[in-house]
Each structure stands twice: as structure tokens, then as C-alpha cells.
Amino acid sequence: MRVVALVAARGGSQRVQDKNTRPFADSTLLDIKLGQLIRVRGIDEIVVSSENERILKIARKHGCVAKRRPGSLASSEAPMSEVYRHMASELEAETILYANCTSPLIRDATVEDLIETFMSMDEDHDSVSTTSLVREFLLRDGSPINYDPANQPRSQDLPRIDALNFAINILPRTTMIERKNVLGYAPVLRVLDEIEGIDIDTPTDFAVAEFLYESYGGEAHLRRR
């Protein structure tokens, strides 16, 4: 089964300017992610989708396939469903491993285990997605949605809620095209711990992730078994 790792990295970012290519722990998020995917066993090809020439140049430097994405599908206004469909349609693969640069602390061994999980799934599942476990007292429009205020539980007793962190999603290419998403119809959900599950979305996230990446030993942490 041919597995293609897909990294989507556009040049623009509203909340963290140039987050994929700005300095991060003496490297960049894009360089770190591509270096990891090159090391991971079970990946046949790595494709970087971007509208940005600097990003595509970094992809080529690592020996990855650089796919130029139309500018209309790289703007902040572009519907992600159409972006997903377009990127999957551009690939030749049975299976897509969608990996985000903004998850720099997930370990190599975890990615390899996720590939193995996908390969050995039973027929009741069609994909694998990483999540972070949310145990917070949640409100919508001022009203609780996951607990009864009159019988408030301990936080550890709140119902399980999985939040997609988009560190790794593995699914058939045909499913990604049809569903226009990286979440399959019946995913195996793999909860990551607080370190591996970090997702950079804000300047604070960037600073915290960089601090932890350096504190845990950088690439040595990713290679740790």
C-alpha cells in the first residue's frame, strides 16, 4: 500500500507571521517536519503543497516533491474542504498521511505506530487521527454543554471529548477526496499527551512549543523510542 505524506504549508499566516519558515529552535517548523518524515519508516513519498516559492524550495532541498497550489486555495478565505479535495486529487497514492508543521513535538515512533495502526485496522474503521483529550467545563452561549451545574463533577470525571489536533491524519486518498476532509468516516482516535499534542496556532503557542522543543532536546526528543 503506497503511503504518501502530505504537508500543507502556505506562505501567509494571520496569527503567526511566516510560522512555517520563521526561525524555530535554530531551524524552522517546515525543516523539522520534513526531516522527521524522511526518517519515519513506512512512508514512500513526501509531498509539500504550497503557493509560496520559498516553501517549495525548502521541499526540494529535502528531496521532497513540491506541488504548487493555486493562490486561490492558499488564502485565509479558502474553504478547507476545497483545499483538502484539491491536494488529495493531485496525488498518486492509495493512502495519505497528512502531517502538519505546527505539531513539532510528536515523536518519530508515534508516527510509525500510527502507520502500523492504520495498516492493521479492522473493517469497522477507515482512518487514524490524533486527538487531544479535553476535560474542561465547557459553555456555549453561557450555558454548560458537558456538565450539570447543579451536580458538578470533578474535572477528571467529565465526559470524554476528543479535540482534533491535526498532528497526524491517515486515510485513503479516495476518502479524503470524497469527504473533503482529513477525518475519515470511522476513525481510530489516538490521544496524544500534552507534549506531543501541542499545535501551534498563536504566537504564545509558538513560543511555548519552541521552549519545550529545546527543553526536551530538540531532534533527540523526536528520535527517542
Stockholm file with secondary structure:
# STOCKHOLM 1.0

chainA/1-225         MRVVALVAARGGSQRVQDKNTRPFADSTLLDIKLGQLIRVRGIDEIVVSSENERILKIARKHGCVAKRRPGSLASSEAPMSEVYRHMASELEAETILYANCTSPLIRDATVEDLIETFMSMDEDHDSVSTTSLVREFLLRDGSPINYDPANQPRSQDLPRIDALNFAINILPRTTMIERKNVLGYAPVLRVLDEIEGIDIDTPTDFAVAEFLYESYGGEAHLRRR
#=GR chainA/1-225 SS CCEEEEEECCSCCSSSTTTTTSCBTTBCHHHHHHHHHHHSTTCCEEEEEESCHHHHHHHHHTTCEEEECCGGGSSTTSCHHHHHHHHHHTCCCSEEEEECTTCTTCCHHHHHHHHHHHHTCCTTCCEEEEEEEECSCCEETTEESSSCGGGCCCGGGSCCEEEEEEEEEEEEHHHHHHHTSSSCSSEEEEECCTTTTCCCCSHHHHHHHHHHHHHTTTHHHHHCC
#=GC SS_cons         CCEEEEEECCSCCSSSTTTTTSCBTTBCHHHHHHHHHHHSTTCCEEEEEESCHHHHHHHHHTTCEEEECCGGGSSTTSCHHHHHHHHHHTCCCSEEEEECTTCTTCCHHHHHHHHHHHHTCCTTCCEEEEEEEECSCCEETTEESSSCGGGCCCGGGSCCEEEEEEEEEEEEHHHHHHHTSSSCSSEEEEECCTTTTCCCCSHHHHHHHHHHHHHTTTHHHHHCC
//
